[in-house]
Amino acid sequence: MKQEIKHIKSILKRYAQLKRDIKAFSQVSSPVLSGMPGHSYGNGTEKSMVNHVDLACQIKQVEDALKAVEDPRYNFILSEYIINKRYSVNECCQLWQCSRSKFNYMKNNALEEFDNGYLW
């Protein structure tokens, strides 16, 4: 169980990085596709497009799993505490007037709910 939670947390932390990557990729001008042979041995345009689609699919998987989490507190924990890191444990405990152990319990439940909606 502990390993699963670590793995899920790493997916959610990577999600924020994927969002930045896809935004940066989208800001790069679109390459011109040409039928003329070039001097390179690889197709960089094709690789870029495949990478973009791969990033978009990974982001969609996480977003779909986040939407599947019904409890608003769990959704808050996943998005604001784990992904965006806008709140600390203490701030969350103050917000919900709960102990650290209760918060960790809710966090683990939120991660389990996310796991149930995430397509592996």
C-alpha positions as CSV (number, residue, x, y, z in Angstrom):
1,M,0.0,0.0,0.0
2,K,2.8,2.5,0.9
3,Q,4.5,1.9,-2.5
4,E,1.3,2.4,-4.3
5,I,0.7,5.7,-2.6
6,K,4.3,6.9,-3.4
7,H,3.7,5.9,-7.1
8,I,0.4,7.8,-7.2
9,K,2.0,10.9,-5.6
10,S,4.8,10.8,-8.2
11,I,2.2,10.7,-11.0
12,L,0.4,13.7,-9.6
13,K,3.7,15.6,-9.1
14,R,4.7,14.8,-12.7
15,Y,1.3,16.1,-13.9
16,A,2.3,19.7,-13.1
17,Q,5.5,19.3,-15.0
18,L,3.6,17.8,-18.0
19,K,1.2,20.8,-18.0
20,R,4.3,23.1,-18.2
21,D,5.9,20.9,-20.9
22,I,2.8,20.9,-23.1
23,K,2.3,24.6,-22.7
24,A,5.9,25.2,-23.8
25,F,5.5,22.8,-26.7
26,S,2.3,24.6,-27.8
27,Q,4.1,28.0,-27.9
28,V,6.7,26.7,-30.3
29,S,5.7,27.5,-33.9
30,S,4.3,24.7,-35.9
31,P,6.8,23.0,-38.2
32,V,6.2,22.9,-42.0
33,L,5.6,19.4,-43.2
34,S,7.3,18.8,-46.5
35,G,7.6,15.8,-48.8
36,M,11.1,16.8,-49.8
37,P,13.9,14.7,-48.3
38,G,16.1,16.5,-45.8
39,H,19.6,16.1,-44.7
40,S,18.7,14.5,-41.4
41,Y,18.4,10.8,-40.8
42,G,15.4,11.2,-38.5
43,N,12.1,12.9,-38.7
44,G,12.1,15.6,-35.9
45,T,8.7,16.9,-36.8
46,E,7.1,13.5,-36.4
47,K,8.9,12.9,-33.1
48,S,7.7,16.3,-31.8
49,M,4.1,15.5,-32.8
50,V,4.2,12.1,-31.2
51,N,5.7,13.6,-28.0
52,H,2.9,16.2,-28.0
53,V,0.2,13.6,-28.3
54,D,1.8,11.5,-25.6
55,L,2.0,14.4,-23.2
56,A,-1.7,15.3,-24.0
57,C,-2.8,11.7,-23.3
58,Q,-0.9,11.5,-20.0
59,I,-2.5,14.8,-18.9
60,K,-6.0,13.6,-19.9
61,Q,-5.5,10.4,-17.9
62,V,-4.7,12.4,-14.8
63,E,-7.5,14.9,-15.4
64,D,-10.1,12.2,-15.9
65,A,-9.0,10.5,-12.7
66,L,-9.2,13.8,-10.8
67,K,-12.7,14.3,-12.1
68,A,-13.7,10.9,-10.8
69,V,-12.8,12.0,-7.3
70,E,-16.2,13.1,-5.9
71,D,-15.3,14.4,-2.4
72,P,-14.4,18.1,-2.7
73,R,-11.9,17.8,0.2
74,Y,-10.1,15.0,-1.5
75,N,-10.1,16.9,-4.8
76,F,-8.6,19.9,-2.9
77,I,-5.9,17.8,-1.4
78,L,-5.0,16.3,-4.7
79,S,-4.9,19.5,-6.7
80,E,-3.9,22.2,-4.2
81,Y,-1.7,20.3,-1.8
82,I,-0.1,17.6,-3.9
83,I,-0.1,19.0,-7.5
84,N,0.1,22.8,-7.1
85,K,1.7,22.8,-3.6
86,R,-0.3,25.9,-2.6
87,Y,-1.0,24.8,1.0
88,S,1.1,23.1,3.7
89,V,-0.1,20.3,5.9
90,N,-0.6,22.8,8.8
91,E,-2.7,25.1,6.6
92,C,-4.9,22.3,5.5
93,C,-5.3,21.1,9.1
94,Q,-6.4,24.7,10.0
95,L,-8.7,24.9,7.1
96,W,-10.6,21.8,8.1
97,Q,-9.9,22.0,11.8
98,C,-8.4,18.5,12.0
99,S,-5.2,16.9,13.3
100,R,-2.3,15.9,11.2
101,S,-3.1,12.3,11.5
102,K,-6.7,13.0,10.3
103,F,-5.3,15.0,7.3
104,N,-2.9,12.1,6.4
105,Y,-5.9,9.7,6.6
106,M,-7.9,12.0,4.2
107,K,-4.8,12.4,1.9
108,N,-4.4,8.6,1.7
109,N,-8.1,8.2,0.9
110,A,-7.9,10.9,-1.7
111,L,-4.9,9.1,-3.3
112,E,-6.8,5.8,-3.3
113,E,-9.8,7.4,-4.9
114,F,-7.6,8.9,-7.6
115,D,-6.0,5.5,-8.1
116,N,-9.5,3.9,-8.6
117,G,-10.1,6.4,-11.5
118,Y,-6.7,6.3,-13.0
119,L,-6.3,4.0,-16.1
120,W,-3.0,2.2,-15.8
